[in-house]
C-alpha cells in the first residue's frame, strides 16, 4: 500500500493564521452610559458650585448656600451605598460613596450626619446625609464627586457638564421625596436608629437644626421630646428618628405610613 505524503507547514505560517483568526473575533467593549445624575439636593433648591484647579481631586465640586450647615444631602442618582466612612479631622471627614453600576460612583464628603448603611438601596433624591464641615474642611459645604472606574471625572448634571473652572449657581432638578422637618434637640445631635425604639442600633445622627426629608412614618416607642410626647417615628435615609424632636408644623402624621 502506498501512503500519501504528510503535508507540513512552517510554524510561523500557522502562528500568523491563528493570529488572524483571533483578530477577527475581537469585539470592542462599549462604554457604559452614565446614570442620569442630578444635583445632590432636593428639587428646586439653588446652590453655588465651585470648581478650581487646585482642588483634590480637581474635578470635584464644592457646594454652598446661605446657612447650609445641616441641610439635606440626597443621592444624585439611584444606586447602592458602597461606603459610609469617617476619616476624623482629616481629608473627607464623614463621607458616603454610592455605586450606580457600570463603574460609576458618587462621593459626598465633609458631612455632619450619615443616614444610610452599606448595602442600602437608595433612590435618586433620597436623603443620605446632611451638609457639614468635618475632616479637613474649613467651613460648611458639600464636596461632591462623580467617578468612573475609580477616577474622578468632570461632573455632569442632567446631561450638561458643570462649569470648569469657576463658580456657578445650579438649580436642582432632583426628585422631591417626602415632607421636610427640622431637628430641634436644644443642642445634641439626634440619633438615627435601625427601628422605632431608643434601644435600637444607631445608624448615624442629624445635627440640631438639621433638615430631614421623611419618606414615611410609623408608630413605635413613645418618646417625650421638644415637641411633646409622641409614638410617631420618621423614616429618613435607612433609619428612623423620633418625631417628638422634629418640627413639621403639624402635631400629627405628615407622611405616608411605612
Secondary structure, DSSP 8 states (H G I E B T S, - for coil): ----------HHHHHHHHHHHHHHH--------------SS-TT-EEEEEE-TTSSSTT-EEEE-TT-TT-EEE-SSSEEEEEEEE-TTSTTSEEEEEEEETTEEEEEEEESEE---TT-EE-TT-EEEE-B--TT-SSSBEEEEEEETTEEE--EETTEE--SSEEEEEE--S---S-EEEE--TTS-EEEESSSSTTS-EEEEE-TT-EEE-SEEEEEEEEEETTEEEEEEEEETTEEEEGGGEE-S-SS--S-B-
